[in-house]
Amino acid sequence: MIGGISVTQLLILLVIVMLVFGTKRLRNIGSDLGSAVKGFRKGIEDEPEEKEPEKLTTEETTSTEPQKKGENDRVSRPTDADV
């Protein structure tokens, strides 16, 4: 007895489902469901664990600092040769 359903009731339900859908379609549904569960499990196992962000080295922190005011003006202005 599973959740208030007896074995005979389960067998009757199984026969009705087989008559409605057919054995071939039920087999396809079962294999599709099994491959979906397998893919889901594989996807969870392959998912990388969250890592702490990498710390920047001193060279990287100095390169991300804003440029000096004079350097920024020279770099951003187009020259006559660019036009």
Secondary structure as UniProt FT lines:
FT   TURN            3..4
FT   HELIX           7..21
FT   HELIX           23..46
FT   HELIX           58..63
FT   HELIX           69..76
FT   TURN            80..82
//
